[in-house]
Amino acid sequence: MLFSYNWLKEYVKLPKPENLAEVLTMHSFEVEQVKKVGRDHTLDIDVLSNRGHDCLSHWGVAREISAILDKDLEPLKRKRLKKEKGEIGLINLKIKCRKLVPRYSAIVVEGVKVGSSPKWLKEKIKSVGLRSINNIVDLTNYVMLEIGQPLHAFDYDKIQGHQMNLRESKKGERIVTLDDSSHTLDRGMLVIEDKNRLIDLVGIMGGKLTEIDSKTKNIVLQAGNFDRQTIYKAVKKLNHRTEASNVYSQGIDPNLTISTLERTYFLLTKLGGGKIVQIIDLYPKKVQPKKIKLDLSYVEKLLGIKISTKEIKNIFERLEFKYKGNIVEVPTFRLDVSSQEDLIEEIGRIYGYEKIPSTFPVVSLIPPKRNLEIFWENCVKDILKEAGFTEVYNYSFIGEKEVETFKEAIEMENPMSSEQKYLRPSLIPNMLKNLKDNFRYFDEIKIFETGKTFIKKQAGEAEEKKMLTGLIAQKKGKDEFYRLKGIVDLLMNKLGISNVWYDEHKPTPEQSKISIWQKGKSAEIKVDSQEVGFLGEISSKVLKEINVVVFDIDFEKLTKICSEEHEYQPISQYPAAVRDLAILVPLNIKVVDVLNEINTAGGVLVRDVDLFDIYEGEGIPQGKKNLAFHIVYQAEDKTLKSEEIDKIQNKIIKTLERSPDWEVRR
């Protein structure tokens, strides 16, 4: 809002405009610009929204400056309202919406003279961007800019039946305002109606029908207090903002109306004359000053500095607060002060925040309780990122297409769209969508996600479960099952989990109907006897052109068996030897069965066994498959000789060939 420097100077002694701007910025409001205009300066002050009720006026800002600088404030001259005998009849006022009108004050003035405003008045309103109309209208604008209470003048003789009914508008009613704008009203806006017509859009702008003109002799001067939310909503709906509506929307002190009329009448006697023939003041529920208890020790604790009681009392006196004992009485024009913390803020800003020394707080730094879920989640993310995976984030919703492919999901009551109609029962559906959207840009995709899934229970209840899901995608023809199994082994090993093994997956009849897994290429991930997840290849029925292998692990189970303790195993100083072994076995034989036989026969000298190839097809007998292994031999205390390795290798071969359907290929 624009403020005139010369105007402010009439109420309080001021420093230079630039210095004043700095003072206000440091203690109250930011001054965005200081601009020289003729022999004056205008200050563009960004009055805070919580101070609009007392500082959207020159008097209000002058009062603020007076408190900050501890300077005397020049009182405003007023004239006591006194009713005199007149020749015109009384206004019959009725308020039909009492809750929206805390106070309504007005005076009826007879015998005014309407004409051009004096030079000083024109200059004052022009300095803040308003144009002069006539002495009566200019006076109402001047007083509003001076005190902060909007006023409106009606031509008394244009009010039909001398009736003024203040009520809420009906939907579709119309009014033409003083700026010749026509408005179609919604229900619930405040209006004033005479005998037959709407004559005022309350709190925003007066009606054209009762405007002041050169022929006006008698006026009704209104200074009302109206519900701020009602005015604000009306401004928004009509898209019609005025200086008065800006002030009303902030809220103002209801105790301001009569003093404003007294100030206006004092100036009116010098500008247009007239005598008061009627005084209206409807104030059913008087607003009293708030009383707040202040704890001086809390002042020091909150501000971080000890301010003497004498200084605090002086600050309150400058702010026009009454301070007695430990009770502070807040004047009604300070609607923003309602708590002890508000009082302390007032003390701090008037005292000067720049006077408070900067000191580091002295407190005990207690580390927060360790959140194991977050710790292990970060560990898992680091491991998978090091293995070349990229983390993805998806919404917790899926659409109808995914529900058809996957298991039953929980339907949302108010879905945002058909594609987000259900809570996800698994992380896999959205990850497959990520895959379809991005696979054309890459030869290989390795992604993972951690997040909540939502499973429907029989009793209509929902269970939340946190899952960890990862996948590797390649073009068709490339088998990545064992590669992803190696990633799972790596993950488990780094999380300190041992006794990991893979069991055959046997779907229930219900699961088999909607299974997304490729038959013969899926396994349950187990630790000891507990199932913790699943590893499998996505069926070609779901994805036709892409080979996708997925692991899906119950993250909550995983965190319970993770361990930070790792048993140290020194690297043997003796070299290892690697021998390969290939074996033909029936198609129904599991790899784990062969591994168990090799490890049992090899004993402690077999350090590791890796499956590096599975082959079926040309050159292999029907009903058989070829499994190829790397067998790593190593001793802790010596270098193994070829004869010793051959002996163990032959023992393993004999053990494997005990099964009549197994054949070691030499």
VMD Tcl script that draws the C-alpha trace (Angstrom):
set ca {
  {0.00 0.00 0.00}
  {1.23 3.54 -0.80}
  {1.77 6.00 2.07}
  {2.60 9.71 1.84}
  {5.69 10.74 3.80}
  {4.41 14.31 4.29}
  {1.06 12.99 5.48}
  {2.72 10.71 8.06}
  {4.85 13.64 9.20}
  {1.71 15.46 10.35}
  {1.26 12.93 13.17}
  {4.79 12.07 14.30}
  {8.31 13.43 13.90}
  {10.05 11.36 11.23}
  {13.63 10.64 10.12}
  {14.52 11.01 6.44}
  {12.43 8.83 4.08}
  {15.25 6.32 3.44}
  {15.98 6.02 7.17}
  {12.28 5.64 7.92}
  {12.09 2.80 5.41}
  {14.96 1.02 7.18}
  {13.33 1.48 10.61}
  {10.00 0.06 9.43}
  {11.68 -2.87 7.65}
  {13.68 -3.79 10.76}
  {10.79 -3.53 13.23}
  {7.44 -3.90 11.46}
  {6.95 -4.19 7.69}
  {9.14 -4.34 4.63}
  {9.24 -1.10 2.66}
  {9.48 -2.20 -0.96}
  {10.12 1.23 -2.49}
  {10.68 4.88 -1.59}
  {9.80 7.22 -4.46}
  {10.03 11.01 -4.68}
  {6.81 12.57 -5.98}
  {7.03 16.37 -6.31}
  {7.67 17.80 -2.84}
  {6.63 14.52 -1.22}
  {7.87 10.92 -1.03}
  {5.67 7.83 -1.27}
  {6.54 4.67 0.64}
  {5.27 1.35 -0.71}
  {4.82 -0.56 2.56}
  {4.04 -4.27 2.52}
  {1.71 -4.36 5.54}
  {1.48 -7.91 6.90}
  {-1.90 -9.58 6.54}
  {-2.27 -9.99 10.32}
  {-1.79 -6.22 10.79}
  {-4.18 -4.99 8.11}
  {-6.82 -4.14 10.72}
  {-4.68 -1.44 12.37}
  {-2.00 -0.42 9.86}
  {-3.76 -0.02 6.52}
  {-3.96 3.69 7.29}
  {-1.65 6.68 7.75}
  {-2.67 7.09 11.38}
  {-2.06 3.41 12.04}
  {1.44 3.47 10.50}
  {2.21 6.73 12.34}
  {1.18 5.05 15.60}
  {3.53 2.17 14.75}
  {6.41 4.56 14.02}
  {5.70 6.41 17.26}
  {6.05 3.14 19.22}
  {9.25 2.11 17.44}
  {11.02 5.49 17.76}
  {9.43 6.38 21.13}
  {8.16 9.67 19.70}
  {5.02 11.59 20.65}
  {1.97 11.00 18.49}
  {-0.12 14.01 17.49}
  {-3.77 13.35 18.43}
  {-6.47 13.60 15.78}
  {-8.96 16.44 16.12}
  {-12.55 15.29 16.43}
  {-15.94 16.82 17.08}
  {-18.37 15.14 19.42}
  {-21.50 13.90 17.69}
  {-24.53 15.90 18.85}
  {-28.01 15.60 17.44}
  {-29.79 18.81 16.47}
  {-33.35 19.56 15.38}
  {-33.76 19.41 11.62}
  {-36.36 19.66 8.91}
  {-35.88 16.25 7.30}
  {-37.33 12.97 8.54}
  {-35.43 10.14 10.21}
  {-33.95 7.14 8.43}
  {-35.67 3.87 9.32}
  {-32.81 1.34 9.57}
  {-33.30 -2.41 9.93}
  {-30.54 -5.04 10.13}
  {-31.77 -8.49 9.10}
  {-28.44 -10.33 9.47}
  {-27.13 -9.37 12.91}
  {-24.34 -11.97 12.97}
  {-22.72 -10.41 9.92}
  {-22.87 -6.84 11.28}
  {-21.04 -6.54 14.64}
  {-21.62 -2.77 14.63}
  {-23.40 -0.28 12.42}
  {-22.90 3.46 12.95}
  {-24.10 6.35 10.83}
  {-25.09 10.02 11.03}
  {-27.66 11.89 8.98}
  {-26.36 15.37 8.12}
  {-28.67 18.10 6.86}
  {-27.64 21.10 4.80}
  {-24.27 20.12 3.35}
  {-22.69 22.03 0.45}
  {-21.22 19.85 -2.30}
  {-18.42 21.31 -4.36}
  {-14.81 20.98 -5.33}
  {-12.34 19.85 -2.64}
  {-9.70 22.24 -1.31}
  {-6.16 21.92 -2.64}
  {-4.76 20.17 0.46}
  {-7.40 17.44 0.27}
  {-6.89 16.87 -3.45}
  {-3.13 16.58 -2.96}
  {-3.50 14.12 -0.08}
  {-5.66 11.60 -1.91}
  {-3.77 12.10 -5.19}
  {-0.46 11.26 -3.45}
  {-1.69 7.70 -2.83}
  {-3.29 7.18 -6.25}
  {-6.92 8.34 -5.85}
  {-8.68 10.97 -7.98}
  {-10.73 13.82 -6.65}
  {-14.53 13.68 -7.19}
  {-16.11 16.22 -4.81}
  {-15.57 17.41 -1.26}
  {-17.94 14.86 0.35}
  {-16.66 11.76 -1.49}
  {-13.04 12.94 -1.17}
  {-13.56 13.37 2.57}
  {-14.78 9.77 2.99}
  {-11.72 8.51 1.08}
  {-9.40 10.77 3.07}
  {-10.70 9.57 6.44}
  {-10.49 5.92 5.35}
  {-6.84 6.42 4.31}
  {-6.15 8.34 7.51}
  {-7.83 6.14 10.15}
  {-8.50 2.82 8.38}
  {-12.30 2.78 8.79}
  {-14.12 2.77 5.42}
  {-16.93 5.28 5.06}
  {-19.74 5.73 2.56}
  {-21.98 8.74 1.91}
  {-25.54 8.29 0.59}
  {-27.65 11.09 -0.87}
  {-30.44 11.13 1.73}
  {-33.06 12.44 -0.68}
  {-32.44 9.60 -3.17}
  {-33.25 6.90 -0.59}
  {-36.83 5.85 -1.35}
  {-39.13 5.85 1.66}
  {-36.11 6.84 3.78}
  {-35.73 3.14 4.53}
  {-32.40 1.27 4.78}
  {-32.63 -2.50 5.17}
  {-29.29 -4.24 5.61}
  {-29.64 -7.90 4.57}
  {-28.12 -10.80 2.66}
  {-28.59 -10.79 -1.09}
  {-30.71 -13.25 -3.02}
  {-29.31 -15.17 -5.95}
  {-29.71 -13.27 -9.22}
  {-30.28 -9.78 -7.75}
  {-28.56 -6.96 -9.64}
  {-26.94 -3.69 -8.62}
  {-25.08 -0.94 -10.50}
  {-22.21 0.51 -8.43}
  {-20.70 4.00 -8.47}
  {-18.15 3.02 -11.13}
  {-21.04 2.13 -13.49}
  {-20.32 -1.61 -13.15}
  {-23.33 -3.91 -13.19}
  {-23.16 -6.90 -10.84}
  {-25.32 -10.03 -10.67}
  {-25.20 -11.13 -7.06}
  {-24.97 -14.56 -5.52}
  {-26.79 -15.60 -2.38}
  {-25.36 -14.38 0.95}
  {-23.66 -11.09 -0.04}
  {-24.30 -8.04 2.14}
  {-26.49 -5.34 0.58}
  {-28.57 -2.33 1.63}
  {-32.04 -1.95 0.20}
  {-34.33 1.08 0.34}
  {-38.08 0.73 -0.16}
  {-37.79 -0.88 -3.60}
  {-34.13 -1.06 -4.77}
  {-30.64 -2.13 -3.85}
  {-28.60 0.98 -3.06}
  {-25.33 -0.37 -1.62}
  {-23.01 -3.36 -2.15}
  {-21.89 -3.34 1.47}
  {-18.15 -3.32 2.17}
  {-17.25 -3.05 -1.51}
  {-18.86 -0.03 -3.20}
  {-21.97 2.12 -2.98}
  {-24.79 2.01 -5.49}
  {-25.18 4.44 -8.38}
  {-28.77 5.29 -7.39}
  {-27.78 7.22 -4.23}
  {-24.49 8.79 -5.33}
  {-23.46 12.24 -4.15}
  {-23.67 14.93 -6.83}
  {-23.76 18.72 -7.10}
  {-27.45 18.83 -6.13}
  {-27.01 16.84 -2.91}
  {-28.07 18.76 0.23}
  {-28.53 16.01 2.83}
  {-26.39 12.91 3.37}
  {-26.26 9.69 5.35}
  {-22.66 9.05 6.43}
  {-22.09 5.35 7.16}
  {-19.25 3.80 9.19}
  {-20.09 0.13 9.59}
  {-18.29 -2.95 10.82}
  {-19.02 -6.07 8.75}
  {-18.03 -9.71 8.73}
  {-14.65 -9.93 7.00}
  {-15.19 -13.39 5.50}
  {-18.49 -12.39 3.89}
  {-16.84 -9.34 2.28}
  {-13.85 -11.39 1.14}
  {-16.03 -14.08 -0.49}
  {-18.13 -11.45 -2.26}
  {-15.00 -9.76 -3.66}
  {-13.78 -13.12 -4.98}
  {-17.08 -14.06 -6.59}
  {-17.66 -10.65 -8.18}
  {-13.98 -10.06 -8.99}
  {-14.44 -6.47 -7.87}
  {-11.79 -5.20 -5.47}
  {-11.75 -1.72 -3.88}
  {-9.76 0.09 -1.19}
  {-12.68 -0.37 1.20}
  {-12.99 -4.11 0.50}
  {-9.24 -4.56 1.08}
  {-9.61 -3.03 4.54}
  {-12.80 -4.90 5.43}
  {-11.32 -8.22 4.28}
  {-8.53 -7.81 6.83}
  {-10.99 -7.16 9.67}
  {-11.21 -3.93 11.68}
  {-11.89 -2.86 15.25}
  {-15.65 -2.36 15.84}
  {-14.82 0.32 18.42}
  {-13.49 2.52 15.61}
  {-16.79 3.54 13.99}
  {-17.92 6.41 16.26}
  {-14.45 7.97 16.63}
  {-14.18 7.87 12.81}
  {-17.51 9.67 12.42}
  {-16.37 12.26 14.97}
  {-13.21 12.88 12.93}
  {-15.21 13.04 9.72}
  {-17.73 15.47 11.18}
  {-14.94 17.73 12.44}
  {-13.55 17.96 8.90}
  {-17.03 18.18 7.32}
  {-17.85 21.35 9.25}
  {-14.83 22.97 7.56}
  {-15.55 21.62 4.08}
  {-19.28 21.38 3.49}
  {-21.06 22.43 6.65}
  {-24.30 20.82 7.78}
  {-25.79 19.69 11.08}
  {-26.44 16.21 12.52}
  {-30.15 15.41 12.74}
  {-29.88 11.67 13.48}
  {-27.26 9.42 15.09}
  {-27.44 5.66 14.52}
  {-25.26 3.26 16.51}
  {-26.27 -0.40 16.73}
  {-23.69 -2.29 18.79}
  {-25.36 -5.32 20.44}
  {-22.24 -7.10 21.70}
  {-19.45 -4.75 22.71}
  {-15.90 -5.95 22.11}
  {-13.71 -5.59 25.21}
  {-9.90 -5.42 25.44}
  {-8.21 -8.82 25.88}
  {-6.31 -9.54 29.08}
  {-3.28 -11.83 28.81}
  {-1.03 -13.13 31.58}
  {2.70 -12.57 30.95}
  {5.49 -14.65 32.53}
  {8.67 -12.54 32.52}
  {10.90 -15.63 32.80}
  {9.30 -16.94 29.63}
  {10.16 -13.66 27.89}
  {13.85 -14.26 28.58}
  {13.62 -17.91 27.60}
  {11.93 -17.17 24.28}
  {13.99 -14.13 23.24}
  {17.31 -15.38 24.63}
  {18.04 -12.08 26.39}
  {17.04 -10.50 29.71}
  {15.04 -7.28 29.26}
  {14.31 -5.27 32.39}
  {10.76 -4.95 33.68}
  {11.04 -1.18 33.29}
  {11.94 -1.53 29.61}
  {9.09 -4.02 29.02}
  {6.61 -1.66 30.68}
  {7.89 1.22 28.53}
  {7.43 -0.86 25.36}
  {3.85 -1.72 26.30}
  {3.06 1.94 27.02}
  {4.42 2.93 23.60}
  {2.17 0.29 22.02}
  {-0.81 1.61 24.06}
  {-1.03 -1.68 25.99}
  {-1.88 -1.44 29.70}
  {0.57 -3.37 31.90}
  {-0.23 -4.01 35.53}
  {1.29 -6.75 37.65}
  {1.66 -9.70 35.30}
  {-1.48 -8.88 33.27}
  {-1.39 -7.07 29.93}
  {-4.55 -5.44 28.58}
  {-4.47 -5.38 24.79}
  {-6.42 -2.58 23.02}
  {-9.16 -3.70 20.69}
  {-7.44 -2.27 17.62}
  {-4.76 -5.00 17.96}
  {-6.82 -7.99 16.82}
  {-3.64 -9.97 16.07}
  {-2.43 -10.18 19.69}
  {-4.12 -13.06 21.51}
  {-1.43 -15.05 23.35}
  {1.61 -14.70 25.57}
  {3.84 -15.50 22.60}
  {2.29 -12.60 20.66}
  {3.15 -10.23 23.54}
  {6.74 -11.47 23.58}
  {6.98 -10.94 19.82}
  {5.87 -7.33 20.35}
  {8.53 -6.86 23.03}
  {11.22 -8.35 20.79}
  {10.49 -6.34 17.65}
  {10.11 -2.99 19.42}
  {13.22 -3.64 21.55}
  {15.04 -4.56 18.35}
  {16.00 -8.05 17.19}
  {19.36 -6.62 16.09}
  {20.17 -5.96 19.78}
  {19.82 -9.64 20.65}
  {23.30 -11.24 20.46}
  {23.76 -14.34 18.32}
  {24.67 -17.28 20.55}
  {24.77 -20.99 19.94}
  {22.18 -22.93 21.95}
  {23.53 -24.98 24.83}
  {21.56 -28.21 24.86}
  {22.19 -31.90 25.18}
  {22.32 -33.46 21.74}
  {20.61 -36.81 22.13}
  {20.82 -38.93 19.01}
  {17.47 -40.25 17.86}
  {16.59 -43.87 18.42}
  {17.91 -45.97 15.60}
  {15.29 -46.87 13.03}
  {16.29 -50.34 11.86}
  {13.79 -50.36 9.01}
  {15.34 -47.23 7.48}
  {18.86 -48.52 8.16}
  {18.31 -51.83 6.37}
  {16.38 -50.15 3.57}
  {19.37 -47.90 2.90}
  {21.70 -50.92 3.04}
  {19.55 -52.81 0.51}
  {19.46 -49.79 -1.81}
  {23.24 -49.40 -1.67}
  {23.83 -53.09 -2.43}
  {21.48 -53.15 -5.40}
  {22.79 -49.87 -6.80}
  {26.34 -51.25 -6.60}
  {25.08 -54.28 -8.53}
  {23.93 -51.99 -11.36}
  {20.25 -51.59 -10.47}
  {18.29 -48.32 -10.66}
  {15.68 -47.45 -8.04}
  {12.17 -46.52 -9.22}
  {9.24 -44.88 -7.43}
  {5.62 -45.60 -8.35}
  {2.17 -44.61 -7.12}
  {0.41 -47.02 -4.78}
  {-2.45 -47.50 -7.26}
  {-3.16 -49.77 -10.23}
  {-5.92 -49.97 -12.84}
  {-8.45 -52.58 -13.92}
  {-6.09 -54.15 -16.49}
  {-3.54 -54.98 -13.82}
  {-6.21 -56.40 -11.51}
  {-7.24 -58.86 -14.24}
  {-3.67 -60.14 -14.56}
  {-2.74 -60.07 -10.90}
  {-4.64 -61.08 -7.79}
  {-7.65 -59.39 -6.24}
  {-7.05 -55.81 -5.12}
  {-8.77 -53.31 -2.83}
  {-10.98 -50.85 -4.73}
  {-10.83 -47.13 -3.84}
  {-14.04 -45.30 -2.91}
  {-13.04 -42.11 -4.75}
  {-10.38 -43.01 -7.35}
  {-8.59 -40.21 -9.19}
  {-8.90 -42.09 -12.49}
  {-9.70 -45.55 -13.91}
  {-5.95 -46.24 -14.05}
  {-5.68 -45.60 -10.31}
  {-8.81 -47.38 -9.14}
  {-7.22 -50.00 -6.86}
  {-4.54 -50.17 -4.18}
  {-1.62 -52.22 -5.45}
  {-1.39 -55.80 -4.09}
  {2.17 -56.05 -5.43}
  {4.98 -53.81 -6.67}
  {5.31 -55.89 -9.86}
  {2.44 -54.41 -11.96}
  {3.74 -50.83 -11.94}
  {7.32 -52.00 -12.45}
  {6.23 -53.89 -15.58}
  {4.61 -50.66 -16.80}
  {7.95 -48.88 -16.19}
  {9.55 -51.62 -18.27}
  {7.14 -51.30 -21.21}
  {7.52 -47.52 -21.27}
  {11.32 -47.59 -21.29}
  {12.50 -50.85 -22.87}
  {12.65 -49.44 -26.39}
  {15.43 -47.09 -25.24}
  {17.67 -49.76 -23.63}
  {19.11 -53.19 -24.39}
  {18.85 -54.17 -20.73}
  {16.92 -52.83 -17.76}
  {17.71 -53.55 -14.11}
  {15.36 -51.80 -11.65}
  {14.13 -52.24 -8.07}
  {11.60 -50.64 -5.72}
  {10.70 -50.76 -2.04}
  {7.19 -49.84 -0.96}
  {3.92 -50.74 0.71}
  {1.48 -53.22 -0.81}
  {-2.13 -53.71 0.27}
  {-3.67 -57.15 0.56}
  {-7.38 -57.82 1.02}
  {-8.32 -60.14 3.88}
  {-11.42 -62.34 4.09}
  {-13.13 -60.17 6.72}
  {-12.97 -57.14 4.44}
  {-9.91 -55.81 6.22}
  {-6.70 -54.67 4.53}
  {-3.16 -55.64 5.46}
  {-0.19 -53.44 4.60}
  {3.06 -55.19 3.77}
  {6.36 -53.64 2.75}
  {8.03 -55.41 -0.16}
  {11.34 -55.30 -2.02}
  {11.06 -56.11 -5.71}
  {13.70 -56.13 -8.44}
  {13.84 -57.25 -12.04}
  {16.19 -57.81 -14.95}
  {14.81 -57.47 -18.48}
  {16.49 -58.67 -21.70}
  {15.40 -59.46 -25.21}
  {13.80 -62.88 -25.74}
  {16.23 -65.77 -25.88}
  {18.45 -64.67 -23.02}
  {17.97 -66.61 -19.78}
  {18.56 -64.31 -16.78}
  {17.05 -66.54 -14.09}
  {20.35 -67.68 -12.58}
  {21.89 -64.25 -12.97}
  {19.15 -62.73 -10.81}
  {19.49 -65.64 -8.40}
  {23.13 -64.62 -8.02}
  {22.01 -61.05 -7.23}
  {19.70 -62.39 -4.52}
  {22.58 -64.49 -3.11}
  {24.80 -61.40 -3.11}
  {22.13 -59.36 -1.36}
  {21.56 -61.97 1.33}
  {25.28 -62.45 1.88}
  {25.92 -58.73 2.36}
  {23.00 -58.49 4.77}
  {24.59 -61.19 6.91}
  {21.95 -63.83 6.12}
  {23.12 -67.44 5.79}
  {21.31 -70.71 5.12}
  {19.60 -69.31 2.03}
  {18.13 -71.91 -0.28}
  {15.57 -72.19 -3.06}
  {12.55 -74.45 -2.97}
  {10.19 -75.56 -5.70}
  {7.14 -73.32 -6.14}
  {3.83 -75.18 -6.06}
  {0.96 -72.77 -6.81}
  {-2.48 -73.37 -5.34}
  {-5.36 -74.00 -7.79}
  {-6.49 -70.38 -7.34}
  {-2.99 -69.04 -8.09}
  {-2.52 -71.28 -11.11}
  {-5.51 -69.70 -12.85}
  {-3.92 -66.25 -12.80}
  {-0.25 -67.14 -12.45}
  {2.16 -64.65 -14.02}
  {5.14 -66.99 -13.66}
  {6.76 -69.14 -16.38}
  {6.28 -72.81 -15.58}
  {9.49 -74.49 -14.45}
  {11.35 -71.20 -13.89}
  {10.23 -70.07 -10.46}
  {11.37 -70.79 -6.92}
  {10.59 -69.80 -3.37}
  {13.43 -68.04 -1.51}
  {13.84 -69.53 1.94}
  {16.05 -68.90 4.96}
  {16.19 -72.05 7.08}
  {12.51 -73.14 7.00}
  {11.01 -69.65 6.55}
  {9.87 -68.39 3.16}
  {11.01 -64.79 2.63}
  {10.34 -64.23 -1.05}
  {9.97 -65.45 -4.56}
  {12.15 -65.64 -7.65}
  {10.79 -66.32 -11.10}
  {10.51 -65.52 -14.78}
  {7.43 -63.63 -15.98}
  {5.22 -65.73 -18.24}
  {5.21 -65.07 -21.98}
  {1.41 -64.63 -21.61}
  {2.10 -61.38 -19.73}
  {5.12 -60.12 -21.71}
  {5.59 -61.57 -25.19}
  {8.74 -59.89 -26.52}
  {10.75 -59.38 -23.35}
  {12.46 -61.87 -21.07}
  {11.87 -60.61 -17.51}
  {13.06 -62.22 -14.28}
  {11.78 -60.86 -10.96}
  {12.57 -61.29 -7.28}
  {9.85 -60.33 -4.79}
  {10.96 -60.31 -1.15}
  {8.98 -59.62 2.04}
  {10.99 -56.68 3.37}
  {9.55 -56.90 6.88}
  {10.68 -60.53 7.22}
  {14.05 -59.63 5.71}
  {14.80 -56.91 8.30}
  {14.15 -59.35 11.15}
  {16.86 -61.78 10.02}
  {19.49 -59.28 8.80}
  {22.68 -59.04 10.80}
  {25.49 -56.48 10.93}
  {27.82 -59.11 12.33}
  {29.83 -60.96 9.67}
  {32.14 -63.83 10.48}
  {35.64 -63.02 9.27}
  {37.13 -65.63 6.99}
  {40.74 -64.96 6.02}
  {41.63 -65.45 2.37}
  {43.64 -68.62 1.93}
  {47.27 -68.00 1.04}
  {47.24 -71.16 -1.10}
  {45.96 -71.16 -4.68}
  {42.64 -72.58 -5.80}
  {42.11 -75.00 -8.66}
  {39.02 -75.15 -10.86}
  {37.68 -78.26 -12.58}
  {34.58 -78.42 -14.76}
  {31.99 -81.17 -14.64}
  {28.99 -81.79 -16.92}
  {26.20 -84.22 -16.15}
  {23.10 -85.47 -17.97}
  {20.05 -85.73 -15.71}
  {16.29 -86.14 -16.25}
  {14.32 -82.92 -16.73}
  {12.60 -83.27 -13.35}
  {15.88 -83.27 -11.40}
  {16.55 -80.04 -9.48}
  {19.92 -78.34 -9.59}
  {20.01 -78.24 -5.80}
  {19.91 -82.06 -5.69}
  {23.06 -82.27 -7.83}
  {24.79 -79.55 -5.80}
  {24.09 -81.41 -2.58}
  {25.70 -84.59 -3.97}
  {28.80 -82.71 -5.17}
  {29.32 -80.89 -1.85}
  {28.79 -84.06 0.20}
  {31.25 -86.10 -1.84}
  {33.84 -83.34 -2.15}
  {34.02 -82.52 1.53}
  {35.99 -79.57 2.95}
  {38.31 -79.25 -0.03}
  {35.43 -78.16 -2.29}
  {35.35 -74.41 -1.62}
  {32.57 -73.51 -4.07}
  {30.39 -75.00 -6.81}
  {28.89 -72.75 -9.52}
  {26.31 -73.74 -12.12}
  {27.30 -71.98 -15.34}
  {25.13 -73.69 -17.97}
  {21.85 -75.57 -18.46}
  {21.23 -76.98 -21.92}
  {18.36 -78.86 -23.52}
  {17.88 -79.56 -27.21}
  {19.99 -80.72 -30.14}
  {22.57 -83.34 -29.16}
  {20.92 -84.06 -25.83}
  {18.77 -87.20 -25.39}
  {15.05 -86.56 -25.16}
  {13.80 -86.11 -21.60}
  {17.28 -85.09 -20.41}
  {19.14 -81.84 -19.70}
  {22.83 -81.04 -19.38}
  {24.07 -79.25 -16.25}
  {27.60 -77.78 -16.28}
  {29.42 -76.81 -13.07}
  {32.64 -75.08 -12.03}
  {34.08 -76.89 -8.97}
  {36.57 -74.82 -6.96}
  {39.12 -76.81 -4.90}
  {41.19 -75.12 -2.19}
  {42.89 -76.09 1.08}
  {43.58 -73.83 4.05}
  {46.99 -75.31 4.92}
  {48.68 -76.34 1.68}
  {48.74 -76.25 -2.09}
  {46.72 -79.13 -3.48}
  {48.49 -81.47 -5.89}
  {46.88 -82.66 -9.14}
  {46.72 -86.21 -7.81}
  {44.70 -85.08 -4.76}
  {42.27 -83.06 -6.88}
  {41.84 -85.97 -9.35}
  {41.07 -88.29 -6.47}
  {38.28 -86.02 -5.13}
  {36.94 -85.34 -8.64}
  {36.68 -89.11 -9.32}
  {34.93 -89.61 -6.00}
  {32.35 -86.97 -6.95}
  {31.80 -88.61 -10.36}
  {31.27 -92.07 -8.80}
  {28.80 -90.56 -6.30}
  {26.82 -88.87 -9.05}
  {26.71 -91.99 -11.25}
  {25.15 -94.07 -8.50}
  {21.84 -92.78 -9.77}
  {21.01 -94.89 -12.83}
  {19.50 -91.96 -14.76}
  {22.50 -89.65 -14.16}
  {25.45 -89.68 -16.54}
  {28.67 -87.69 -16.11}
  {29.93 -86.61 -19.52}
  {33.64 -87.17 -20.00}
}
mol new
graphics top color blue
foreach p $ca { graphics top sphere $p radius 0.5 }
foreach p [lrange $ca 0 end-1] q [lrange $ca 1 end] { graphics top cylinder $p $q radius 0.2 }
display resetview
